[in-house]
Amino acid sequence: MVPSDFVVMKALPLSPTGKVDRSALPAPGARRPDEQLGFVAPRDELEEKVAAVWSELLGIARVGVHDDFFALGGHSLMVSRVVFRIHDLVGIELPMRALYEAPTIAGIAGLIRRTGDSPGAGGLCFTPSLRLEDECRLDDDITAGAPPVDSTRPPEHVLLTGASGYVGAHLLAELLATTTAHVHCLVRAQDLAEARARLRKTASMYCLRSDVLGARVHPVVGDLAAERLGLSPAAFDRLASQIHVIYHNGARVDHVRGYSEMKAANVLGTHEVLRLACRARLKPVHFVSTLGVVYPPDYAAAGRVPEDAPAGPLGKLPNGYMQSKCVAEHLVSTAMARGVPASIYRLGAITGHSVTGACNPDDYTYSALRSTVQLGFADDLDTDLTITPVDFAARAIVALSGRPQSAGKVFHVVNPRPLFWLDLVRALRERGYGIRVVSYAECMAGLLDAARRGVATPMLAFLPFITQKEPGNARYVAEDYHSPVRWSCENTIEGLAALGVQSPPPPERLLDIYLEHLTRNDLSHPPVRT
Ligand SMILES: NC(=O)c1ccc[n+]([C@@H]2O[C@H](COP(=O)([O-])OP(=O)(O)OC[C@H]3O[C@@H](n4cnc5c(N)ncnc54)[C@H](OP(=O)(O)O)[C@@H]3O)[C@@H](O)[C@H]2O)c1
């Protein structure tokens, strides 16, 4: 295979152990995609300064004022460096989210002019003013009027969304392994061949058996963010008549972008899935949600969050992803109240496979773990990490979904044995990692300092989320959000016990499997023993 891009460097960046530091490598393709197309040169001194920062960090000589930073190869780890360099050159401290809100030079220059008087304004990843009554609107025709599918027979045709993603790939493998159903997978792609290739690529990325994509897997080219899931009216009706059950797992998962960007895929997508469930024949919906839809401080006094805790309050959830999943859950609950058979599975932090350790190394939990190990300090906000191996989560959802008693219930799909953050730090120290525990503010200062020094560490991708502060509040949003509650999971435990599904290995054992996988794949450093 001949690579399509080459980046010439004087030397490869090395990690402290002398291996190639892949996270510090520049993005390939660092040139303007089409030198001629739509190029508008900087029009004043401010745009020239911003363009100079982009050129320097992206390694591109000429950038136009309407070029998109991310389309030019910019990535989340670079975002904080852009903010710092602009501060150095212009003297204005932009919010960390600036590039997500305005990813062009013209946009950033406009933000600088507007925020000149109130630096740091507009930096929130969530919308405090969001109101559930405005956002949660389910069309009147989405109701349990159609004849229900025959629930006495195992479903022959299943619709699964999000199978090209981490959890979805494992749900697909589990559905194929434990049922005889044909699985129709809604995938974003140009055509069926690309959709199938995307499913195959994800399966192999997570070390799933390569033969999982046999004759029982049927890609459906579609888009959650579009009306009727991106299908023609005829194709939507055909699918509605063919399938017997829906696993709605697909979602845009991004902790930095705001609600307005998440809404189409996560809220409208769920709306259209519910429409499909009610069309032709009434079919059950299994909705994959997140513990992030509940606001933990509201349960601090009780110490536990029950499974029937309502999602919300919407305006307090600290990012647009959580807010969009909260609204989506309320849509599902509204449909349930209208008689649609549905179950909600709120997942904890999904971690690597409990046997292979194969994981999504750039997600929030893994980024926190990897940066802590790399930088040698950790904050002192002691929360339950809710680490839940991906294979256990997939097994639990598929098993519980086959039980008639599950209809109408909410399940907290978490490891019944908790692992708190400071227990993790202690366990890392016992394994030889030198880690200092510092206050949250000191930890953020340390991360910002690392970003300023150009140290590439995965947690930088989450800086706009973890460093956000509400105007007039000196504390970080995360400090107020923090709450050392436990997550009740009686519905899950009772259901899985009745089905004979085993709990995942204890967290300490999982930690060893995960660290071994990370170091073997050069994704984290082994402890430096002195
Ligand atoms: N991972 C966790 O720790 C965690 C924790 C709690 C809850 N969850 C929930 O688990 C579910 C899966 O998350 P994940 O971690 O597996 O995320 P992921 O790896 O990012 O997968 C998301 C999936 O959704 C699909 N998707 C996104 N936007 C779409 C659109 N407009 N049209 C069609 N498909 C779209 C993605 O397709 P593309 O490949 O085309 O982008 C991908 O297949 C989500 O509902 C999430 O809320 C995850």
The ligand as a Gaussian input file, in Angstrom:
#p B3LYP/6-31G(d) Opt

LIG

0 1
 N      -18.228000       5.105000      25.190000
 C      -18.711000       5.418000      26.372000
 O      -17.979000       5.510000      27.370000
 C      -20.198000       5.627000      26.535000
 C      -20.662000       5.901000      27.827000
 C      -22.012000       6.108000      28.006000
 C      -22.885000       6.008000      26.935000
 N      -22.402000       5.751000      25.690000
 C      -23.381000       5.680000      24.586000
 O      -23.053000       4.582000      23.768000
 C      -23.422000       4.867000      22.435000
 C      -22.266000       4.565000      21.525000
 O      -21.149000       5.333000      21.914000
 P      -19.664000       4.979000      21.439000
 O      -18.757000       5.232000      22.570000
 O      -19.650000       3.671000      20.777000
 O      -19.421000       6.151000      20.384000
 P      -18.716000       6.078000      18.965000
 O      -17.617000       5.086000      18.957000
 O      -18.404000       7.493000      18.606000
 O      -19.862000       5.552000      18.021000
 C      -20.952000       6.351000      17.684000
 C      -21.698000       5.695000      16.563000
 O      -22.821000       6.523000      16.223000
 C      -22.746000       6.798000      14.844000
 N      -23.280000       8.089000      14.447000
 C      -22.946000       9.306000      14.923000
 N      -23.605000      10.258000      14.232000
 C      -24.345000       9.610000      13.293000
 C      -25.218000      10.026000      12.278000
 N      -25.488000      11.322000      12.065000
 N      -25.809000       9.088000      11.497000
 C      -25.552000       7.771000      11.678000
 N      -24.719000       7.311000      12.634000
 C      -24.130000       8.221000      13.426000
 C      -21.274000       6.767000      14.509000
 O      -21.136000       6.644000      13.117000
 P      -19.861000       7.216000      12.336000
 O      -18.853000       6.109000      12.457000
 O      -20.353000       7.457000      10.966000
 O      -19.451000       8.474000      13.042000
 C      -20.858000       5.546000      15.302000
 O      -21.191000       4.372000      14.636000
 C      -23.868000       6.322000      22.398000
 O      -25.266000       6.370000      22.393000
 C      -23.330000       6.892000      23.684000
 O      -24.147000       7.929000      24.165000
 C      -21.074000       5.558000      25.463000

